Amino acid sequence: MPRIQLPATTPKRRAWNKGRIIGQKRPLLPKQVWAIRARLELAGNLRDLALFNVAIDSKMRGCDLVRLKVIDLVSGERVRERATIVQSKTGQPVQFELTENTRDSVTAWVNAPEMIRCAFMFPSRFHNRPHISTRQYGRLLRDWVTAIGLEPSGYGTHSLRRTKASEIYRKTGNLRAVQLLLGHTKVDSTVRYLGVELEDALSIAEKIDL
């Protein structure tokens, strides 16, 4: 009886996303922002506090945030109240505000001994890199959220980009304003980014009486 040659089988690989929360990372709530900020202040971690505060205010992508230069935020001896950067993804400029709390943390950081002769706001500790990497930024974010008892797999660097934008939308319902602040070219990108649902739209519409 002839032997039947069965096709070769390969062992099943573990799915890369098994056990992980995938999809859009959630923004931080205001109380979580303050919890992380308080921990960094108590620890006297000037670099991380400035990085965290600038990330929240600027609403920038991680790739743009880590490349910020001191002159982008500081003019003379004063931290700017508003700054403008050109987004690497779109090539378009976007403006953002720096609140008083953020300006104070940036001032403390740029005047620290570690920042002498540094051109980048968040220099790398490795000699072959001018600034921290997006991967390092992601690791820092995981440390921050873990420290306040959050599950790190539910958060990423985009969580900080979305945090203030989501709060602005929640309080105002103004998608156009959020679109401009995020530097999106199309408002439907902002809708998807914020996860705006029909229920949100109807709730906003119900408040408008013509």
Backbone bond lengths (Angstrom), bond angles and torsions (degrees), N, CA, C in turn:
res aa  C-N    CA-C-N  psi(-1)  N-CA   C-N-CA  omega(-1)  CA-C   N-CA-C  phi
1 M - - - 1.470 - - 1.532 108.57 -
2 P 1.344 117.77 125.00 1.470 119.81 -176.76 1.522 111.52 -66.60
3 R 1.336 113.43 144.06 1.464 118.88 179.50 1.518 110.49 -76.35
4 I 1.309 115.44 138.38 1.471 119.58 177.32 1.520 108.55 -93.76
5 Q 1.323 115.56 121.17 1.475 120.51 -179.86 1.529 109.59 -83.93
6 L 1.289 115.98 112.07 1.460 119.83 179.23 1.522 109.61 -82.14
7 P 1.331 116.73 146.57 1.468 118.80 178.98 1.522 111.11 -64.13
8 A 1.311 114.27 145.62 1.465 119.23 -179.97 1.520 109.89 -66.36
9 T 1.291 115.26 142.21 1.476 119.46 178.13 1.518 108.87 -116.78
10 T 1.289 113.62 147.30 1.467 118.91 177.82 1.520 108.32 -112.45
11 P 1.320 116.78 143.73 1.477 118.88 -179.51 1.516 111.17 -61.99
12 K 1.305 115.32 143.28 1.461 120.25 -179.31 1.515 110.41 -67.84
13 R 1.332 114.46 129.89 1.463 118.64 176.51 1.523 109.75 -84.06
14 R 1.298 115.18 146.77 1.463 120.15 175.88 1.523 108.79 -67.36
15 A 1.308 117.31 129.32 1.468 121.35 179.70 1.521 109.48 -59.18
16 W 1.366 115.57 136.74 1.470 119.89 -176.75 1.519 112.46 -59.99
17 N 1.371 116.39 -28.09 1.461 119.10 -175.72 1.523 112.77 -102.00
18 K 1.341 117.25 11.95 1.461 119.49 -179.73 1.524 110.19 -64.94
19 G 1.316 115.16 124.68 1.461 119.31 179.38 1.508 114.46 81.94
20 R 1.347 116.56 0.17 1.461 119.26 -179.76 1.526 110.35 -106.57
21 I 1.322 115.64 151.04 1.458 120.50 172.62 1.521 106.95 -87.65
22 I 1.331 116.89 117.12 1.456 119.83 -178.36 1.526 109.90 -110.34
23 G 1.313 114.69 172.46 1.461 119.48 -178.32 1.514 110.34 97.39
24 Q 1.317 114.70 -164.29 1.453 120.63 -175.53 1.525 111.88 -65.82
25 K 1.324 115.69 131.11 1.463 120.10 179.70 1.528 109.50 -79.64
26 R 1.319 115.99 140.07 1.460 120.20 -174.90 1.526 111.59 -77.59
27 P 1.327 116.43 148.69 1.470 119.51 175.69 1.521 110.22 -74.66
28 L 1.319 115.50 163.56 1.463 120.42 174.73 1.517 109.95 -81.57
29 L 1.313 116.29 149.07 1.455 121.92 173.75 1.527 108.57 -84.45
30 P 1.344 117.83 155.98 1.474 119.62 -179.79 1.526 113.69 -51.69
31 K 1.345 117.76 -41.75 1.472 119.67 -179.11 1.526 111.41 -66.04
32 Q 1.340 116.80 -30.17 1.459 120.51 178.06 1.526 111.06 -73.78
33 V 1.341 115.71 -36.88 1.465 120.43 175.35 1.526 109.89 -59.09
34 W 1.326 115.97 -47.78 1.456 120.33 -178.41 1.523 111.72 -66.95
35 A 1.332 117.34 -33.59 1.470 120.70 178.96 1.532 111.02 -65.72
36 I 1.332 116.45 -44.34 1.469 120.43 178.62 1.519 109.86 -66.17
37 R 1.321 115.92 -44.41 1.472 121.09 -179.02 1.539 110.44 -59.83
38 A 1.327 116.23 -43.54 1.475 120.27 -179.09 1.526 110.91 -63.86
39 R 1.330 117.40 -40.64 1.465 120.90 179.44 1.524 111.39 -63.53
40 L 1.337 116.27 -42.91 1.462 120.18 -179.56 1.528 111.03 -67.43
41 E 1.332 116.42 -37.12 1.470 120.28 178.05 1.527 110.69 -65.83
42 L 1.332 116.65 -44.98 1.470 120.52 -179.61 1.527 111.57 -64.16
43 A 1.350 115.58 -33.66 1.464 120.08 -179.89 1.527 111.60 -78.51
44 G 1.334 117.14 -10.28 1.462 120.54 -177.65 1.513 112.85 66.51
45 N 1.342 116.48 27.92 1.464 121.74 -177.65 1.534 109.11 -87.76
46 L 1.328 116.13 87.00 1.461 121.23 -172.66 1.523 112.47 -64.65
47 R 1.341 116.22 -42.19 1.464 118.99 -178.66 1.524 112.02 -63.27
48 D 1.334 116.54 -50.58 1.463 120.03 -177.40 1.520 111.64 -66.47
49 L 1.333 117.28 -35.65 1.462 120.00 178.81 1.529 110.56 -65.05
50 A 1.329 117.03 -44.02 1.467 120.42 177.70 1.529 110.52 -64.34
51 L 1.330 117.04 -42.85 1.467 121.46 179.84 1.520 110.82 -61.62
52 F 1.328 116.66 -46.48 1.465 121.53 -179.52 1.531 110.66 -62.42
53 N 1.329 117.03 -48.42 1.463 120.52 -177.96 1.528 112.14 -64.38
54 V 1.320 116.93 -42.22 1.471 120.02 178.94 1.531 110.04 -66.33
55 A 1.319 117.18 -38.48 1.473 120.34 178.45 1.526 111.04 -60.75
56 I 1.329 117.09 -43.17 1.464 121.14 -179.75 1.534 110.47 -65.57
57 D 1.334 116.90 -49.58 1.466 120.79 -175.96 1.527 112.53 -69.40
58 S 1.322 116.74 -42.12 1.468 119.73 -172.28 1.518 112.88 -76.17
59 K 1.336 117.44 -27.72 1.467 121.56 -177.75 1.525 111.38 59.44
60 M 1.338 115.86 30.15 1.459 120.85 -176.84 1.521 112.66 -87.21
61 R 1.325 115.48 154.13 1.458 120.19 169.71 1.526 108.56 -65.57
62 G 1.321 115.78 152.03 1.454 120.12 -178.32 1.519 113.50 -57.00
63 C 1.340 116.65 -38.27 1.469 120.04 -177.77 1.528 111.76 -63.32
64 D 1.331 117.32 -30.82 1.470 121.03 178.04 1.529 111.10 -84.15
65 L 1.315 115.63 -36.15 1.463 120.09 -177.77 1.526 111.53 -62.14
66 V 1.340 116.69 -46.37 1.467 119.42 -175.61 1.532 111.89 -69.36
67 R 1.341 117.08 -18.72 1.466 120.35 -179.02 1.528 113.25 -93.58
68 L 1.313 117.48 2.75 1.460 120.06 179.95 1.520 111.24 -57.64
69 K 1.321 115.96 136.89 1.458 120.54 174.95 1.526 109.47 -101.91
70 V 1.309 115.73 159.02 1.458 120.88 -179.97 1.523 110.22 -57.25
71 I 1.334 117.10 -41.48 1.472 119.97 -178.04 1.520 112.70 -67.81
72 D 1.348 117.40 -15.76 1.469 120.30 175.98 1.529 110.82 -69.56
73 L 1.327 116.13 -29.76 1.470 120.98 -174.52 1.521 113.67 -113.05
74 V 1.321 116.51 -20.23 1.468 120.35 -173.43 1.522 110.04 -120.87
75 S 1.328 115.09 130.42 1.471 121.37 175.81 1.524 107.81 -120.27
76 G 1.334 115.81 115.51 1.465 118.59 -174.74 1.514 109.08 67.24
77 E 1.311 116.55 -119.13 1.469 120.40 177.68 1.523 111.87 -111.68
78 R 1.329 116.30 10.00 1.463 120.00 -177.22 1.524 111.19 -115.92
79 V 1.322 115.00 142.34 1.457 120.59 175.08 1.524 108.17 -80.80
80 R 1.308 116.33 134.12 1.464 121.13 -177.54 1.532 110.71 -66.10
81 E 1.336 115.92 147.49 1.465 120.01 173.47 1.529 110.14 -81.34
82 R 1.334 116.06 -27.02 1.465 121.44 175.30 1.519 108.73 -135.53
83 A 1.309 116.07 144.03 1.463 120.53 179.47 1.525 109.18 -134.10
84 T 1.311 115.60 160.23 1.461 121.89 178.89 1.520 108.98 -131.48
85 I 1.331 115.69 133.64 1.466 119.76 174.37 1.526 108.24 -131.42
86 V 1.321 115.90 157.94 1.464 121.52 174.56 1.523 107.29 -97.24
87 Q 1.326 116.43 122.14 1.460 121.01 -177.37 1.526 110.65 -70.10
88 S 1.315 116.17 133.63 1.461 119.59 -179.40 1.532 111.68 -70.04
89 K 1.328 117.76 -28.85 1.461 120.90 -177.56 1.524 112.03 -74.09
90 T 1.329 116.63 -41.96 1.471 120.53 -174.62 1.521 113.55 -106.82
91 G 1.332 117.36 -19.18 1.456 119.83 -175.69 1.517 113.03 75.28
92 Q 1.345 115.91 8.14 1.459 120.88 -178.19 1.530 110.54 -103.59
93 P 1.336 117.04 144.74 1.474 119.18 178.16 1.523 110.93 -75.06
94 V 1.323 115.42 150.05 1.457 120.91 175.10 1.526 107.73 -141.12
95 Q 1.324 115.67 140.32 1.459 121.45 179.75 1.522 110.64 -100.82
96 F 1.308 115.82 152.52 1.461 119.36 173.85 1.525 109.02 -149.24
97 E 1.326 114.41 158.61 1.458 121.59 -178.54 1.528 109.39 -98.07
98 L 1.320 116.15 153.06 1.454 121.29 173.33 1.527 107.21 -120.49
99 T 1.316 116.01 112.83 1.462 120.37 -177.88 1.530 110.18 -70.29
100 E 1.314 115.74 166.78 1.468 120.27 -177.05 1.524 111.72 -58.44
101 N 1.321 116.09 -41.76 1.463 120.92 179.44 1.529 110.95 -60.35
102 T 1.329 115.82 -42.02 1.465 120.68 179.61 1.525 110.63 -69.24
103 R 1.323 116.84 -40.82 1.471 120.16 179.48 1.532 110.71 -61.97
104 D 1.319 116.02 -38.69 1.468 119.87 178.98 1.534 110.73 -64.08
105 S 1.329 116.20 -42.71 1.468 119.44 -178.55 1.527 111.15 -69.95
106 V 1.323 117.15 -35.82 1.467 120.70 177.23 1.529 109.80 -66.64
107 T 1.331 117.12 -42.50 1.469 121.51 178.52 1.521 110.68 -58.92
108 A 1.332 116.28 -46.50 1.471 120.58 -179.44 1.526 110.79 -62.31
109 W 1.331 116.79 -39.11 1.464 120.73 -177.10 1.533 111.96 -72.19
110 V 1.328 118.28 -45.60 1.475 119.58 -176.95 1.531 111.27 -68.95
111 N 1.333 117.28 -19.28 1.462 120.59 177.92 1.525 112.82 -93.65
112 A 1.332 116.51 1.33 1.463 120.94 179.15 1.531 109.98 -73.60
113 P 1.338 118.08 150.76 1.466 120.94 179.96 1.534 113.62 -55.75
114 E 1.349 116.99 -33.53 1.468 120.51 -178.84 1.525 113.07 -64.08
115 M 1.330 116.11 -19.01 1.466 119.89 -174.75 1.529 113.25 -96.46
116 I 1.314 117.97 4.89 1.466 120.42 179.31 1.530 109.52 -61.95
117 R 1.321 115.76 126.00 1.470 124.37 179.20 1.532 113.28 63.20
118 C 1.319 118.57 21.49 1.474 121.25 177.05 1.526 109.72 -92.50
119 A 1.313 116.55 130.67 1.468 120.76 178.47 1.525 111.03 -85.80
120 F 1.338 117.01 -33.06 1.462 120.99 -177.30 1.520 110.42 -92.41
121 M 1.321 115.00 145.75 1.462 120.79 -179.07 1.526 112.20 -63.53
122 F 1.324 116.04 -36.44 1.458 119.87 -176.27 1.529 109.18 -127.42
123 P 1.353 116.48 74.72 1.472 120.93 -175.81 1.523 112.01 -66.45
124 S 1.328 114.30 150.63 1.456 120.02 177.29 1.528 109.70 -80.15
125 R 1.322 115.19 152.26 1.470 119.41 175.42 1.525 110.82 -84.85
126 F 1.341 115.92 -5.99 1.459 120.38 176.30 1.528 108.79 -91.72
127 H 1.320 116.89 133.02 1.467 120.90 -173.44 1.528 113.19 -65.84
128 N 1.341 117.10 -25.14 1.466 119.13 -177.24 1.530 113.03 -88.61
129 R 1.336 117.09 4.64 1.470 120.58 179.45 1.521 109.40 -126.80
130 P 1.335 117.00 131.32 1.467 118.69 -178.65 1.524 113.99 -76.11
131 H 1.330 117.15 -25.50 1.471 120.66 -178.50 1.518 109.63 -147.16
132 I 1.322 117.05 166.85 1.464 120.07 179.02 1.527 109.35 -62.96
133 S 1.314 116.17 154.03 1.466 121.30 179.62 1.521 110.18 -90.10
134 T 1.319 115.99 164.46 1.467 119.93 176.21 1.530 110.11 -64.27
135 R 1.326 116.06 -31.15 1.473 119.55 177.72 1.523 110.93 -65.65
136 Q 1.333 115.65 -42.54 1.468 119.15 178.02 1.527 110.53 -65.53
137 Y 1.323 116.10 -39.78 1.467 120.83 176.27 1.528 110.04 -58.27
138 G 1.336 115.99 -42.91 1.461 120.45 178.41 1.521 112.38 -62.78
139 R 1.343 116.21 -39.06 1.476 119.72 178.16 1.524 111.07 -65.85
140 L 1.330 115.99 -39.98 1.467 119.47 178.03 1.528 110.51 -62.67
141 L 1.337 115.92 -42.54 1.467 120.49 179.13 1.529 110.55 -59.82
142 R 1.334 116.22 -42.77 1.469 118.96 178.50 1.526 111.20 -61.97
143 D 1.332 116.50 -39.81 1.475 119.84 177.87 1.523 110.83 -63.03
144 W 1.336 116.77 -42.12 1.468 120.70 -178.20 1.520 112.06 -62.62
145 V 1.353 115.93 -48.58 1.468 118.29 -176.23 1.530 111.16 -71.32
146 T 1.345 116.82 -33.81 1.465 120.05 178.05 1.521 110.75 -64.50
147 A 1.329 115.71 -37.39 1.469 120.90 -177.27 1.518 112.74 -63.32
148 I 1.342 117.37 -24.45 1.469 118.79 179.19 1.532 111.69 -105.23
149 G 1.349 115.04 15.49 1.461 119.62 172.20 1.512 116.21 86.90
150 L 1.326 118.14 16.56 1.467 120.92 177.92 1.523 110.25 -92.19
151 E 1.327 116.16 154.71 1.464 121.45 176.56 1.537 108.40 -78.67
152 P 1.330 118.43 113.64 1.471 120.31 -172.54 1.531 114.88 -62.91
153 S 1.341 117.88 -25.86 1.462 119.46 -178.83 1.538 112.00 -67.09
154 G 1.335 116.67 -17.02 1.465 119.54 -179.76 1.518 113.49 -87.92
155 Y 1.349 116.30 -2.16 1.463 119.90 -174.81 1.527 110.58 -131.84
156 G 1.333 114.97 149.40 1.456 120.76 177.10 1.516 108.77 -147.87
157 T 1.325 116.70 -175.30 1.463 119.59 -177.87 1.529 111.60 -62.14
158 H 1.340 117.12 -28.66 1.464 119.18 177.39 1.527 111.78 -69.53
159 S 1.341 116.74 -17.34 1.460 119.63 175.95 1.529 109.88 -60.15
160 L 1.335 116.34 -41.85 1.458 119.54 -179.52 1.518 110.96 -72.60
161 R 1.318 117.46 -33.49 1.477 120.54 175.92 1.521 110.22 -63.91
162 R 1.326 117.08 -35.81 1.458 121.47 -175.26 1.519 113.47 -86.55
163 T 1.344 117.41 -18.65 1.467 120.59 -169.76 1.521 113.16 -58.11
164 K 1.318 117.87 -58.14 1.462 119.98 -176.94 1.527 111.26 -71.81
165 A 1.348 115.83 -35.50 1.467 119.73 178.46 1.524 110.66 -61.17
166 S 1.320 116.89 -42.40 1.469 121.10 179.95 1.516 111.29 -65.51
167 E 1.333 116.22 -38.59 1.457 120.47 -179.97 1.533 110.95 -68.69
168 I 1.331 117.07 -38.67 1.470 121.52 177.03 1.527 109.70 -62.66
169 Y 1.334 115.48 -44.85 1.466 119.07 179.46 1.528 111.05 -64.58
170 R 1.333 115.92 -42.12 1.471 119.91 -178.89 1.525 111.40 -60.68
171 K 1.342 116.59 -38.14 1.462 120.31 -175.81 1.520 113.53 -85.22
172 T 1.329 117.14 -26.54 1.474 119.66 -174.57 1.519 114.29 -117.09
173 G 1.337 117.40 -26.77 1.465 119.93 -174.65 1.516 112.58 69.52
174 N 1.337 117.64 12.65 1.466 121.59 -175.07 1.530 110.14 -92.50
175 L 1.331 115.89 93.94 1.459 120.74 -178.37 1.522 111.91 -67.26
176 R 1.337 116.87 -35.70 1.463 120.50 -178.46 1.535 110.56 -63.25
177 A 1.327 116.48 -41.51 1.467 120.04 178.21 1.524 110.54 -62.48
178 V 1.330 116.83 -44.12 1.465 121.01 -179.84 1.525 110.30 -65.62
179 Q 1.336 116.20 -38.30 1.466 120.55 177.75 1.525 111.05 -57.99
180 L 1.331 116.62 -46.08 1.464 121.26 -179.82 1.527 111.19 -65.12
181 L 1.326 116.63 -41.35 1.463 120.73 -178.04 1.524 111.75 -67.78
182 L 1.324 117.42 -33.44 1.462 121.06 178.91 1.524 112.41 -84.38
183 G 1.336 116.19 -13.94 1.462 119.41 -179.65 1.510 113.43 76.14
184 H 1.344 117.14 24.80 1.459 120.78 176.74 1.523 110.22 -77.29
185 T 1.322 116.87 140.94 1.468 120.11 178.55 1.529 111.61 -80.93
186 K 1.330 117.57 -25.18 1.467 121.12 -178.89 1.525 109.95 -126.93
187 V 1.327 115.29 140.63 1.461 119.22 -177.67 1.527 111.31 -68.29
188 D 1.355 117.92 -28.28 1.458 118.44 179.92 1.538 111.05 -68.86
189 S 1.349 116.84 -23.45 1.466 119.66 173.14 1.523 109.30 -66.41
190 T 1.339 116.00 -38.83 1.464 120.93 178.86 1.523 110.66 -67.00
191 V 1.334 116.53 -39.62 1.466 121.70 178.05 1.528 109.75 -58.73
192 R 1.342 115.85 -48.37 1.468 119.34 179.69 1.521 111.20 -66.13
193 Y 1.319 116.79 -39.69 1.466 121.54 -176.42 1.524 111.41 -64.17
194 L 1.328 116.29 -40.83 1.464 120.53 -179.66 1.524 112.12 -83.16
195 G 1.343 116.11 -11.45 1.457 118.83 -177.58 1.511 111.73 69.64
196 V 1.338 116.60 36.94 1.463 120.93 -178.48 1.527 109.14 -68.32
197 E 1.298 116.01 128.68 1.463 121.85 179.63 1.529 110.11 -107.66
198 L 1.330 115.42 166.63 1.458 121.24 179.03 1.520 110.60 -57.27
199 E 1.332 117.23 -37.41 1.458 121.38 -179.15 1.527 110.71 -61.20
200 D 1.366 115.90 -38.72 1.464 120.45 177.12 1.526 109.89 -61.95
201 A 1.349 114.85 -46.79 1.457 120.06 -177.70 1.525 111.05 -61.74
202 L 1.335 116.71 -42.13 1.463 120.60 179.95 1.527 111.28 -66.41
203 S 1.324 116.95 -38.92 1.466 120.86 178.85 1.524 110.86 -61.71
204 I 1.328 116.11 -40.51 1.464 120.73 177.80 1.523 109.95 -66.23
205 A 1.338 116.22 -44.48 1.464 121.07 -177.38 1.529 110.90 -62.60
206 E 1.331 117.71 -35.32 1.454 121.99 -178.70 1.526 112.67 -65.02
207 K 1.320 116.62 -22.20 1.467 120.79 -179.37 1.518 112.32 -83.33
208 I 1.336 115.79 -10.88 1.470 120.26 -177.59 1.520 109.52 -98.78
209 D 1.323 115.96 117.66 1.475 120.40 179.96 1.523 108.49 -118.23
210 L 1.326 116.02 112.53 1.478 120.34 -178.10 1.534 110.77 -94.19
